[in-house]
Amino acid sequence: MKKCLIVLICLILSNKISAQKLYTSIFLGGSNYQGDLQESVFLPKTAKAVKGVGFNFECTNRIFTNLVFFSGKLYANDHFNKNNFKRNLSFNSDIYEFDLELEYNLFNLYEHNATPFVYVGVGYFAFDPYVNVGSSDTRIYLSDLSTEGQGFISGKEKYALTSWCIPFGGGVQFFLNKKIRLKYSIGLRITNTDYLDDVSGKYVDKDLLFRNRGQIAVDMAYKGNQLYNGEIYPQTGTVRGNPNNKDFYYFSGLTCSFLLDSKGKDKTMRYKKVKHLYNCPEL
């Protein structure tokens, strides 16, 4: 991940780090996740809101460097998971993310009023999975319960609640006027953790978990017995999740960018005919 950050910084420096124009941006959209509690990437039933603010530096007519902070939520529930419905687990998590991104616009918005774009970057995020108790707002934070034996079984360390990620994606951007740009984007986050949902490995011994973390930990490790005709707590070593597949999440939504400052003379807008949209892009 550190190598990715170094490469991104070098690319930025090679493309005029002294920005020609500076924008501030506001993002509003939705979030979702894929992991042990949700196999589908796009599941509207579990989508949550996310918002963000940032700065956008115009390096060239097509290349931008973005510094963005996001705040949102993630949610999933085995109720929507046909393969693990009987496990009956769920999670919520507040998520906070800071990104450094390199964005490339296929066409020059000083010549066209719309363009597709792609971006890639490095990010650092914080999360903390929890469940809500009953109809109240009381939260039970799952990382403290060591539901898979983290912290009291040899070789199982407690998982970190912060991690690096690689955000990447794309969308379409529109020129509204000389000071405002609007874009729609979808961005995936490849993470370095399998514990966004507190599920990764195997069930630990029920009695051992009870002695070390109490009855609440046992109740949160497996909730299939709470269902009608639900099964009892699984045997020690039964698969609870897949540790070989890391969790990832995505944000999608609208970003509105506002011009704050510019260096030198404003650029003249010269819209070309539609046929020029099919020329090869230039840096």
N, C-alpha and C positions, 0 to 999 in steps of 0.2 A: 504493500500500500504506500509506503514511503517513497518507493521508486516511482510510482504513478504520480505522486505529488511533485517530485523533482522534474519529471518529464513535462508535466502540465505547466509548471513555472517557466521552464526553458522555452516552451512554445509561446507562452505569453510574451516573454522578453524579446523573442525573435520577431514579434509582430507589433512593435511600437507600444511598449508599456505605457508611454505617455499618451493617454487617451485623447482622441480628438474631441470626443463629447462624453459627458457624464449624465446618466439617467438614474432616477430612482424608480423602484418598481413595487407594485402590490400584487400579490397572488392570492386567489381564492379558488378552492376546488375540493376534490375528494381524495380519500386515501383507501387503500386496501392492501391485503397481504397474502402471501402464499407460504404454507409451511405444513406442519404436522396436523393442524386443525382445519386446514383449508387447502384442497388440492387445486381448485380453480383459481386462476389469477384474477379474473374479473367477476365478482359476485356482488351485485348491487345490494343484496339484503344485508351485507355486513359492511358496506361502505360508511366511512366517517368523514367529517369535515376537516379540512386543513387550510391554513393560511400562511402567508409568508411576506417578507419585506426584503428588499435588497438594493444593490447598486449595480449598474451595468456600464462598463467602460467600452467605448467604441475604439477598438484598436485599428481597424481598417473599415472600409465600406461594408465588408461582409463578416468580419470577425469581431466578436464581443467577448469580454471577460466579465463573468457574473459572480458577485458575492451575495449569497442569499441565505437568510435564516427562515426555517420553517417550524411551525408549531401545529401539531394535530393529534389524532388518535388512531389507534388500530384496534380491530375487534374481530373475533372469529368464534364460532360455536359448532360443536359436533352435531348439533341439531340439524345443520345444513350439510353435514359430511356423511354421505351414505355408507362409506367404507368403515367409519368408526363411530357410527351413531350410538352404539351401546356403551361406548366409553364415557360419553356425556360430559366432556370437558369444555371449558370456554375460557376466554381471557379478554381483557381490555388492557390497553397501555397508552399513556400519554407518550408522545414522541417529539423530541426536539432535535433539529438537524441544522448544521451549518455547512454550506457547500462553497467550493471554489470551482467554477465551471468555465469551459471554453466552448463558445457557441459559433457555429458556422452557418451563415445564411447563403442559400444556393444562389439567390439573385440579389442585386444591389437595390435597396429600397429608395435610393435617390433616383433610380431610373424606372422602378416598377412599384406598384402599390401593394403587392403581396409577394411573399416568398416562403417556400418550405425551409426548414432549418433542422439541424441536428446539434446535439451537444453531448459532452462527456466531462466528467470532473472527478473530484475526490470530496468526500464528506465525512463528517464526524457527528455521531448522533447518540442520544441518551434515551433509554426506555426503562420501564419497570412494570412487568405484567402483574395484573391484579384481577380479582373477581368482585362483583358487587354482591352483598349479602341481602337476600330477600328483595323487598321493594324499597329498602332504605338506600341511602347513599354511602353506607359504610363499606369501606374497601378492605379486602384481605390481600396483602401483597405476597405473591407466590414465591419470590426469590428467597424470602426470609424463612420459608417452610422447608426448603431442601427436599422437595417432593421426589427427587430421584437419588437422594442420599448425598447430595453435595455438602461437603464440609464435615461429615462425620463418618463417611466410608473412605477407607484408604484409596488414594488415587483419584478421588472425585472432588475437585475443588469447586468452590462456589463460582458461578458464572458472573462475569463483569456486566454491569448495566450501562456501559458505554462501549462503542465500537466504531471502527472505520467502515465506510461503504463506498461503492463506486456508483454514482448516479449517471445515467445516460438515457437518452431518448430523443424526441424530436416533436415537430408539429408544424404549424403554419403561422406566420407573422404578417400583420397588416399595418400599412402606413396610414394613419388617420389624418395627421397634419404634421407640421414641422416640429411640434413639441410632444406629440403623443403617438405611441405605438401600442398595438394590441396583439397578443398572441395566445394561441391555444397549444398546450403541450401535454404530452404523456411521458413521464420519466420513471423508469425502474431503478431500484436500489439493490445492487448485489451486496450482501452483508457478510461479515465474518463471524456471525453467531448463529446458533441453532436454538436459541432460547428466547426469541421474541415472545413466544407463546408458553414458555416454561416447560415445554415438552421436547425431549430429544432421544432418550435411551430406553432403559428397561425399568420395570417396577421393582422396587426394593421390598425387602421383607416388611410386612405390615407391622409386626411387633417391634422390630428394630426402629422403624420410623416413628412409631408411637413413643418409644422410650426417649428418643432424641429430640423430637419436635412436637409431640403431643397429638391429640385427637384431631385438631383442625388440619394438621398436615396430612393425616390419613384420609380425611374427608375430601381434601382438595386434590390428592394424588389420583383418586379414582372415584367417579360419581355415578358409575353405571348402576350401582345398587340403589340409587335414588329413583330410578325409572320403574314403571310398573313391570313386573316380571324381570327386573334387572338382575344381573349376575353378581356374585360375591366378588370381593377384592381378588384380583388375579394372583397367581402363584409368583413367587420370587423369580426374577429373570424373564418374565413374560414381556414381549415387545410392547413398549408404550409409544415410541416414536422412532424416527429414522435419523440417526446421527450423521449419516453420510450426505444428507441434503441440507444445506444451509437455508435459513429463512430469507425471504426477500419481500420487499413491499414496494408500492408505487404511489406516486402523486399524479393527478391529472386535473387540469383546470385552466383558468384564464389569468394572464398576466398583463397588467397595464403599466406601461413605462412612460415616465414624464421627464422631459429634458430639463436638467438643472443648470448646466454650464457647457460652453463650447469654446474651443480655441480657434482663433483666426476667423476668417470670413465664413458666413453660413454658405453651405453648398447649395447650388441651384438644382431644383428638381427637374429632371429631364426624363419624362416617361417615354419609353420606347414602345413600338408597336408590339402586339402580342407575339408575332413570329420570333422576336428576339428572345423570348423566354426559353426557347429550345436550344440556344447556343450553349456551348460548354462554359461552365462557370469558371471565373478567374478570381484569384486572390487579390 
